[in-house]
Amino acid sequence: MESAINSTTGKKENSILQVIIASSVGTLIEWYDMFLAIILAGVLSTQLFPNDGSSHFLETLAVVVSSFMFRPIGSLIFGSIGDRVGRKYSFLISLILMGSATFLIGCIPTFESVGWFAPVLLLICRIMQGLAISGEYAGAVIYVAEHAPAHKRGHYTGFIQATVPIGLLICLLVVFLTQSFLTEDQFNSFGWRIPFLFSGLLVIMSYFIRKKLHESPVFEQLKKDGKTSKSPVKEAFTTPGNIKIMLKAIFGGNAAQSTIMQTTLFVTLFFLQRAVMLPYETVLIIVLISTLFSSIFYQYFGSLSDRIGRKPIMLGGMICSFFLIPISFYLYMTIGNPEGLKEIHSIGNPAILGIAAVSLITSIAGAATYGPLGAFMLEIFPTKIRYTSMGFAQNMGNGFIGGGTTFVTELIKSTLIVSAAMSPYVGLTYPLILIFIAICVNYFTIPETYKTDLTED
C-alpha cells in the first residue's frame, strides 16, 4: 500500500485503499473499546461496586453511558484541532486517548480493594473514552470522504459505518472466547480484565498504520488557500444558518440512528438476559449471529445511497425500525419464554435461530439508517468548519441524546408502574419517540445531499 505521487504537485498522496484500511481499523478498535464496558456491565457491577446483596446494574450502566454525555464536549475539542491543524492529527490523538482509557479500565482495582475509588476510576476512564470517540468517528468519515470520488462517497464512507457492528462483533468474540477458556469464577475474578488489556495491543498496531498517512487533499488545498478557520468552534455557532443545520442533523438522523443501534444491540442484549431470562452464553450467540450477518448491509446501504440518494434510504430505515422494534421485542419473549418463566432457562436451537433471525431483520433496518448517515452528515456542512460542526451534531445526537438509550430504557422499566404485560416493553417508549421525531424532521425539513461538492463553502 504505497502512497501515490500527485503528478501536479509532486506530493505523496494516500491511495484510497490505504485510507480506508487505516481509517476503518482505527475506528473499529475505538468502537470495540467503547462497547466493551457495556457488554461487561454485569460483571463490572459486581467487581467495582459494593457486594452488599443488592444489584448495582443500573448504577453501573449510568457510569458506563456517562461517556456518551461527554461526547459533545470532545467533539468541540477535536473538531477544533481537525479544522485548524488537520484531520490526521485529530484522530491520532483520539486513538491514543481511547486506547489508554480502555487499558486502564482493565487495571482498576476491585471495590473490595479500594472502595468507592473503583467506580470513580471507571467513571474517569469512561469520560476519557467519550471524549476520544467524539473525535474519532467524525475525523475518520471526513478523512475518507475527502479522499473519495464524489460519486462514491457513500460507498467508501460505508466502510467506516460498518466498523460499528464489526467492532461489536470482535468485542463479543473476545468476551466469548475469554469465557470459554475460563471458569465462571475465574472470569468474574480476573478474566473480565483480559478484553480490556487486549485493546492496548490493537491500539498500538493501529497507531503505526495511521501514522504513515498524509493529510486529506481537500484540507491541504484549504490550508494552501489560507481558508482554514481560525476559530472553528465560534464559527460553527455563528455562521448564519449553521445552528439550524446542526439541529436538523441531530433530530433528523443522529439521535434516531443512535437509539436504533442501542436498541437493536444493547437493549436487546439486556432484554434477552433480564426479561426473557436466557443464559448469557445463549444471548451472546444470538447477538453474534445477527451482528455478523447485518454488518455487510452498512456498507451496502452507503453504496446504494450514491445512486438513489441518502434521504430515501435513511428515512426508509427509520420507518421500518419504528414498526420492527416493538414487534421484535414481543417476538423475543414469545419465542424465548412463552411460559413466562422467572428463572434462567435454556432454549432449543430452532428458538435460538428464530430470535437471531428477528434480531437480524431489525438490525438491517438499523443499517439502512446508519449506512448513508456519515456521507449525509459531512455533505451538509462547509469544509472549513466541517469537522467541528459534524462532530458536534453527531455527538449531540448519537452521544448525548441517543447514547443514553440503554440506561433510559432500564430506568423507565424500573421506575414506571404499568401492567405486568407491558412492564418488559415500557422502556421502548424512549427510542420510539426519538425515531418518530426523526421521521418527521427528516421528511419535512432535510434536503437531499448526495450531489454536494465538498470543496464548496
DRENDRENKE-497609 format. One record per residue: z, y, x of N, C-alpha, C, O in turn. Coordinates in steps of 0.05 Angstrom, whole numbers, plus 5000, padded with zeros to 4 digits. Last residue first. Example, Ala and Ser with C-alpha at 12.3 -4.5 7.8 and 13.67 -1.06 7.14 Angstrom:
514249555257514349795273515750015258516150235268;515648865264515649105246515649345264516949345285;
% end
This chain:
499755234640502355344632502155474604504155574594;496354644661496354894646499254974639500854804633;496554154682496554374701496654644687496954854700;496053784641498653814654498754054673500954144679;492853854582492353894611495053954624496254164618;493153394528494253624541493553624571493653414584;491952984494489753114508490553364524488853524532;496552824467495452654488493052764503492152644522;499553084427499553194455497853054475497653134498;500253334361499253124379498953244407498253474410;506353664341503453644344502753404361504453284375;511653624294510753564321507753524322506653374307;513153714240513153934259511953884286511354064301;512853274204512253544194511953754216510653964211;513952804234511652814215510853104209508453174208;518552924263516152844276513652884258511652984267;522353044223521653244243518953174256517353354260;522352544194521752794181520853014201518753144197;523852184235521352134219520452404207518152474208;528852394250526652394269523952354255521952484262;531952284204531552564213529152584231527452764228;531851724206530751864183530152154191527952264184;534651624254531851544252530451694229528151784232;539751824241538251934263535251874261533552044267;541051464199540951754194539251894216537552054210;541150974226539251024205538951314198536651404192;545451024263542651004272540651064251538551184256;549751074221549151274242546351254253544951454252;549750614189549050874177548351084198546651244194;551650174215548750224218547950484204545650574208;556950094201556350244226553450314229552750504244;556749734159557150024153556450194177555650424174;556449194165553949344167554349644165552449794170;561248934156559948884181557549064186556649094209;562649154103564149234127562649164153562849324172;560348964056558949184071560249234098558849354115;563848584037560948514041559548714058557648644072;568548864032568348654052565548574058564748514081;567549564022567849294013567449094035566149154055;570850024068568749954049569249664040571149544048;573450514107574250304088572050264068571450444052;572450634175571550684148572150454129571550224135;574250424224575750634211574950684182576650764165;570850044247573750004249575450204233577850164229;565650234238566449974227569549934227570649814209;565850714267565550714238566450454225567750454205;566350494319568450674308568250684278570350664264;561550214325564050064326566350234314568050124300;558050654322557850434302560350274302561350194280;559750954367560051064340559850844319561350854299;558450614411561150694406561550784377563450704363;552750584405554450344407557350394400558650244385;551151134404550750954381552650714382553850644362;551051524443553651444432553551234410555551174398;545751644452547151474471549851374462550851174471;543952024415543351744411544951554428545451324421;546652484439546552424410546152124405547751994392;546652454497548952564482548952474453551052394442;541552144510544252114520546352194501547852024490;537052274481537351994489540251944498541351724494;537952834471537352644450538052354457539452214443;539553034521541053104498540552904475542452814462;535652804554538452724558540252814536542352694531;530953044536531152754537534052674538534852484524;532153594544531453494518531853184516533053084497;532953594601535053674582534553564554536353454542;527953394620530453264627532653334607534153164598;524353784601524153504592526753354597527653204579;526354234630526054234600526053944589527453884570;526154074685528654164672528554144642530454044629;520753914691522953734698525553814683526853644671;517854384675517554124661519953944666520953824647;517054884692519754824682519754554668521554494652;511754874709513854984728516654944718518554954734;508754634666509154504692511554604707513154454717;511354644598509854754620510654644647512954574651;511554074553512954284569511154384591509654234603;508953654529509553884512510954114527511354324516;508353234564505953384556506553634540504853804537;513052974570512253144593509753314585509253524597;513452704520515452894529514353084550514753324549;509052344519509252564499511152784509510553014506;510352004561507952164563508152404544507452624551;515151784538515151914564512752104568513152324576;513351534490515151764490515251924516515352164516;510351084483508851334488510751574493509751784499;514950694480512650664498511150924504510750984527;518550794438519250874465516850874484516651034502;516350604390517550874391517850974420517351204425;514750094405512750284395513750574395512250764401;519649874416517749914438515550104430514650264447;521849814365523050004384521250064407521250294417;518449414347518349674334519649894351518650114353;520349014382517549104384517149374370515749544380;525448934362525149054389522349154393521849354407;524448684314525748944314525349084340524949334341;522348204335520648374317521748654316520248844317;526748004364524248074377522548264360521448464371;530447894324531148094344528648194358528348424364;527747464299528347714284528947944303527948164299;527747104342525247204331525647464315523947644317;533247004349531747134371529047244361528247454370;534346744301535547004306534047154328533647394326;531146284310530746454287531846734291530546934285;533446054356530646164357530046344334528546544337;538345924333538246104356535446224358535246464362;536745564294538045814286537946014308537546254304;534645144326532945284306534045554298532645754295;539344994356537145134369535245274349534345494355;545545124318543344964329541145124341540945364337;551645444339549445404320547245244334547245234359;558845474344556245424355554145394333554845314310;563745994334562545734327559745714340558445914345;569746344328567346304343566346014339567845824339;571946464260572446384287569746334301567746294288;570746554208572146764222572846694251574046854265;564646434171566846344188568146574203566746764211;560746474130562746684134565146604150567446684145;556646134125559146064111561346264115563546234104;552546334156552146334127554746274112555046354089;551546554210554146494199554046504168555446674156;546146604225548146524245550846454234552346304246;543146754180542246524196544546424214544946184216;546147184159545246964141544446724157545146494149;546847524203549147394190548347154173549746954173;541547644214543247534235545647394223546247164231;539847874166538847614173540447484196540847244196;542448364169543048184147542247904154543647714148;539948564214542748514215543648334192545448164196;534648624194535148444216538148374218538848144222;535149014154534248744147535048544169535948324163;536649474184538549354165537749064156539448894152;531749484218534449464229536449354208537749164214;526949554188527549294201530449264210531549044210;526750084169526949864150527849604163529349444151;526650374217528450454195528850234174531050204164;522550134246525350094254527350164232529350024228;518050334219518650044219521549994226522749814214;518750884232518750794204519350494202520950404185;518350864288520750964275520950864246523050774237;513150674297515450524307518050604293519750444288;510051074273510050804262512350644271513550494255;511251494308512051514280512051244267513851184251;508851294355511751354355512751354326514851244320;503551254338504951014347507951064346509450884336;502051774322501951554303503451304311504651164295;503152084373504552124347504451884328506451794318;499651974415502451904417503851884389505351704383;492951684407494951894405497851794406498351564399;489251294416489551394389491551604385491951714363;489051244473486651214457486951334429485051454419;494051284494491951434507489351434490487751614493;496950924465497251204457495251384472494651604463;496150444491494750484466494850784458492950884445;499850514534496950504539495350564514493350714514;504650474505504050714522501050734527499950954525;504149964484504050194466503650454481502350644470;504449674533502149644515501949884497499750004494;509449794554507149884568504649884550502950054552;512349534513512849814520510449934534509550154528;510949004509509949184489510449474496509049654485;513448704547510648764551509548974532507549104538;518648624526518248814549515348884553514749114561;519348244488518748514479517948694501516748904496;520747784516518147794503517448064491515048114486;525847934538523647834554520947874541519047974553;528948064493528348264513525948184530524248354536;529247574466527947804453527248014473525148144470;531847264506529247184495527847424483525547474489;536747544515534847494537532047434526530047544536;539147504465538247764474536347744498534447904500;540046944466538547074444537447344453535047404450;543346884511540746744510538946874489536546924494;547847174496546247254520543447134519541447264525;549646864453548747144448546947244471544947364467;551146404480549046394460547846664455545446694453;555446604511553046494524550646484505548446534513;559146754471557946964488555346854501553447004503;558346444406559346444434557746644451555446694446;558746864346557346664363558546674391559546874400;560347184302562247004315560846784331561646554330;558247594273557047324268558747104281558646874273;561847974296561547944267560447674260561447534242;561947934352564448004338564247984307566347984294;556847754371559447654382561747694362563247504357;553148034341552947734343555447614353556147384346;554848554353554948454325554848144325556348014310;553848614407556648604398556848494370558848364363;548148574406549748404424552648384413553648164411;546848994370546148714364547848524380548948334369;548449414401549749374375549249094366551048964355;544849334444547749304448549249274422551149114421;539249294420540249154444543249114442544248894438;538249574374536849314377537949154401537548914402;541450034384542049854362540749584366542049374361;539250274429542050194430542649984408544249794412;534050364409534450194432537350094433537749854437;535250724367533850474361534350274384534950034379;537651134394539250994375537950724367539350534362;533251304426535751204439537351044419538350824426;529551474387528851264407531351134418531550894421;532451884362531651644347531051414366531951184362;532852254404535252154391534751894376536251704377;527152344416529052224435531652104422532451884430;524352534367523652304383525952184398526551944395;525952984341523552854331522752614347520652494342;530353194366530753074339528252944328528452794308;528253324418530753194415530953044388531452804387;523353584408523353344424525953184421525852934420;525254014378523353834366523353564381523353354369;528354264417529654164393527853964378528753764368;524354414454526454224462527854104437528453864437;521554784423520154544432522254334440521954094433;525455184419524455054394523054794401523254594386;525855334472528255204459527355064433528254844427;520855564480521555314494523955174481524054924480;519556054457518755804443519655554455519355334443;519556404517519156414488518156154477516156044486;524556224563521656224558521156214528522156034514;529956134565529056404558526056424554525056614542;531055614580532355714556531555994548532256094526;528155544626527955344605529055444578528155364557;529755964658527155984645526855774623525455824603;534755764675534656014659531956034644531956104621;533055314703534955284680534755534662534655504638;529555514743528555334722530355324698529455314675;528456004779530855944763530055774739529955874716;523656004802525956064819528556004805530555974818;518255554794520355714781522655764801523555574815;512055624829514455474822516555654811516655894818;507555884846508155894817510655734809511255704786;504855884894507156054890508056084862509156294854;500855534904500055774890502355964886502056184875;503955124927501955264943501155524931500755724945;506654944881508155064904506355234922507055444931;502454734853504054944841505655094862505855344862;500854334887499054554882500554794870499955024876;505454004885504554124911502654364906502954564920;505353854832507454024841506754154868507354394872;500653534832500853764814503053954823502654204823;501753134871499653334876499853584858499153804866;508552994889506352974870504353194874505153414881;510252824957510652974933508152944915505952894924;510152134980509552414984510052554957510152424936;514551584998512751724980512452024988514152145001;518351335029515651365040513751525023511551595032;522851294997522851485019520051535030519551755041;522150854964521551124954521351334976519851524973;523750434998521050434985520250714977518050804982;528950575010526950575032524050555021522250655034;531250524958531250784972529150784994527650984997;530749984945529150184931529050444945526950574945;534549764981531649684982529949894969527849974980;539150004962538350054989535349984993533850135005;539449784910539050074913538050144942536350314945;540349244919537949334905537349624910535049704914;545449264943543149154958540549244945538649324960;548549464900548349604925545949524942544649684953;548549074861546849304857546549464883544449584887;552548724874549748644880547848884877545748894891;556948954852556648974881553748904889552749014908;556148824798556349104806555849134836554349314845;556048254798553648404789553748704798551648814804;561548164818559148094833556648244824555248354841;565748264783565148464803562448414817561148604826;566547814754565248044740564448264760562748424754;569547474786566647434784565247664771562847714777;575047524783573647674804570547674801569147844812;577047374731578747454753577347634773578247854779;572847214699574647424689576447534711577247764710;570846804732569147034725570947264716570447494724;575146444733574146564758572546814752572747024766;575546304679577846444692576946584718577846804724;570646044672571246284656573546444669573446694670;567745874736569245804711569846064697569546284708;561046004759563946044760565245944734563945924713;555645964751556745844776559745874778560945764797;554846234703554045944705555345814729555945574729;556046764713557846604696557346304699559146144697;551546884744554246904756556246744740557946594751;547546824706547646644729550346654742551346444751;548947244670548746964660549046764684550446574682;548547694702551147624690551147334682553147194686;543047664715545147654737547847584725549247424737;540847694663540347454680542547434702543547214707;542348204646543247964631542947714648544747544648;539548504686542448534682543548284668545548164678;534348374675535448294701538548304700539848134711;534048604623533548314627534748224654536048014654;534949144633536848994617536548694622538548554624;530249234662532749284675535049134660536749014673;526549114622526548944646529248984661530348794671;527549524584528049244577528149064602529748874602;526449974622528849954606529349664598531549554605;521349944644523649884662526249854646528149734655;517550114609518249824609520549754627521649534625;516950644622518350584597519250284597521350224586;514050574669516750684671518350624646520650554647;509350394646510750214664513650314669515450154672;507550824617508550594602510050404620511850254611;505151154653508051214647509250984630511650954630;500050914649501650894674504550954669506250824681;498451004595498250734608500050714632501550514634;499051544588500751364573500751084585502850944585;495151724624497951794628499851604613501851524623;489651664626491351424629494251494633495751324644;486852124624486351944602487951684605487651494589;488352394671489252494645488952294623490652284605;490851964723488652094710489452174681491052034669;497352104755495551934739493152094728493352334724;500952414780499052274797496852144781494752074792;504052604740502652804756500852674777499452824791;506252124720504252264704502752464721500352504716;510052004761507751824756505551974741503251954748;513452454756512152384782509752204778507652254790;515252414704513652644712512052574737509752644740;518151924707515951954688514052184697511652154697;521952054747520151834751517651854733515451814742;524852484725523352514750521352304754519052354763;527052254679525152474676523452504701521052554700;530451864705528351794686526152004684523851954687;534052144742532251934750529851904731527551914739;537552504721535552604740533352394746531152464754;540652184689539352414677537252534695535252654685;542851824723540651724706539151964693536851944687;547052154746544852044762542451964745540152034751;550652274705549252494719546852394734544752524734;552251754693550951914673549352144685547152214677;554751604741552351464732550751624711548351624712;559151954740557151964762554551834754552451934760;561651744695560652024695558552064717556552184712;563051244714561151264692560051554690557651584683;566851384753564351254761562251274740559851304746;570851614721569551774741566851654750564851794753;572251154689571151404677569651574697567451674691;574350824729571950734714570650984701568151004702;578851134742576751084762574150994749571951074758;581551074694580751344703578551324724576651474723;582750534691580750644672579850924680577651004674;586250534739583950364736581950474716579550504723;590650864733588550954752585950784748583750884754;594250604702592250764689590250894707588251014698;595350084750595950204725593650364713591350284714;594149794795594350084798594950224772595050474771;594549234781595049334809595649624810597449714824;593249174728595749054738596549154765598849164772;588249384726590449534714593149434724595049584728;584949254789585549204762587849374752589249504768;580749704829583049514826583649474796582949644779;573749724836576149844822578349634820577849414810;569049544856571349554875573849654861575949674874;565049594820565749324829568149314847569249094852;564650134820565850004796566749724803568749624794;561850224868564750284867566150164842568450104843;556650084853558049924874561049974872562649784874;555650514817555750234808557150054827558749884819;555850954852557750934829557950644819560150554813;551650854887554350884897556450834875558450694879;547250854853547950614867550750624877552150424876;547251394835547551174816548550924830550350794822;546451684883548851724867549351494848551651404845;541351484899543751444916546351474900548151314904;538251664855538351374862540851314879542251124873;538652214859539752074835540151784841542051654832;535952314907538852374905540052224882542252104885;530852154890532052024913535152064912536651874916;529552514850530252234842531152064865532051834861;529152994881530952974859531652684852533952614849;525052904917527752934927529852904905532052794909;520452864883521252644900524252664908525752474906;519653364860520353134843521552914860523552784852;522553954890520553744888521553514872523953454870;525154464886524754334912522554124911520854104929;524754644832524754834854523954704881522354814896;524654204797522754424792522654624815520654764818;528653874818525953774815523853994811521653964821;533154204814532254104840529354024839527754084856;533354264758533054494775532054424803530354554814;534253734744531853874735531254114752528954174759;539253634764537053504776534353634768532453634784;542153994729542553994758540053884772538854004789;540453864678540154144687540354154718538854304731;541953334675539153394673538553684682536453734693;547553354677546053244700543153324699541853364720;548353534625549253694648547653614673546653774688;546453104594545153364592545853554616544153704625;550052674610547252674619545852954615544253024632;555052624591554752804614551852824623551152974641;554752244551555552514544555052714566554652954561;553651764577551551884561552152174554550352344551;558651644599556451714617554151844602552752024613;561651474558562151744567559851834585559252074587;561150944548559051114537559451414544557751584538;565850764574563150674583560950864573559150944588;569950984544569651054572566850994582565651154596;568950734495569051024496568651124525567151314530;569450194508566750294500566750604502564650714510;574950194517573150134539570350244533569050364550;576850294466577450484487575550444511574650644523;574949824441573950084432574450304453572750464458;577949434469575049434470573949704462572049804475;583049284473582349554483579349584486578349734502;587348934430584648974441584249264450584949454435;593948734452592148864434589448904447589148914471;596848504493596448344469594648474449593848344430;596848804538599148824521598848674495600348714476;594448934592594348674578596848654561598648504567;591149564598593549404597593249144581591949144560;584649544632586549654612588949464610588849234619;581549254666582049534673583849684653584349924656;580948744643581648774672582549054679584249084696;579548784590581848614597582748654626585148614632;575149114590577449184573579949024579582149114574;571648834622572849084633575249164616577149274627;570048444586571748364609572948604622575248594632;567048774550569148594541571048524563573548534560;563149034579565249194567567649014559569949094561;558648844603561148724612563548884600565748864611;554549154581554448864578557248734583558048544570;556149654600556149604571556149304566557649204548;555649594655558349644644558449594614560549514603;549949534658551749324666554549354654555749154645;546649954646547249764625549449574632550749454614;546250244695547250374671548150174650550150224637;543949874730546549984736547850094710550250054705;538949814704540749574709543549674713545449564701;537050324709537750224683539449974685541249944668;536350324765538350514753539050434724541250464716;532449944771535149894783537150074770539449994766;528250204745529149944736531949894745533749804730;527450634780528350684752529450424740531550434726;525550354826527950524827529150564799531550544795;520950104805523149944817525750104818527850004810;517750544789518750344770521150184780523050144766;516650824837518050954815519350754796521550784787;513950424867516350564878517950694855520450674855;509750274832511650084842514250214850516450134843;507050774823508150614800510350424810512450404798;505550924875507151104858508550944836510950974831;502250504890504650564906506650734889509050684889;498150564853499650324853502350364868504450274859;496051064867497451034841499050784839501150774826;497751264934495951114915497551084889499951074889;499451914955500251654947498051524930496751654914;496152245010496952234982497751944975496751754987;495852675066496352405055497252425026498852595019;490753185071493553095069493652805059491952715044;485853395069486453245093489353135093490253015113;483753655026485953785041486653645067487853765085;479253335012479153625012481253755029480753935045;480552805015478252895031478053205032476753315050;486852545025485252725008483052845024483552975044;487951885039487552145051485852315032483652225025;493251445013490451535015490351815028492351955028;498051005041497451255027494551325032493451275054;497950295032497650535049497050775032495750755011;500049765017500050005000500050255018502050405018;
% end
